[in-house]
């Protein structure tokens, strides 16, 4: 399961299984 995480100024993009999830203000949903 490949996952691409891009850190942006206002949050994170997580790209996994052809889905994009936007996380505002840099909080990851795991870890």
C-alpha positions in Angstrom: 0.0 0.0 0.0 1.8 3.0 -1.3 1.1 6.3 0.3 2.4 9.7 -0.7 2.3 12.5 1.9 2.9 16.0 0.8 3.5 18.7 3.5 2.1 22.0 2.5 2.0 25.3 4.4 -1.6 24.9 5.5 -1.8 21.1 5.9 -1.1 17.7 4.4 -2.1 15.9 1.2 -2.2 12.1 1.6 -2.6 10.3 -1.7 -3.4 6.6 -1.2 -5.2 4.0 -3.4 -6.1 6.8 -5.9 -7.8 8.8 -3.2 -6.7 12.2 -1.9 -7.2 13.2 1.7 -6.7 16.8 2.8 -5.6 17.3 6.4 -5.7 21.0 7.5 -3.0 22.4 9.8 -0.7 19.5 9.6 -2.3 16.9 11.9 -1.8 13.3 10.7 -4.6 10.8 11.5 -2.1 8.2 12.8 1.2 8.0 14.7 
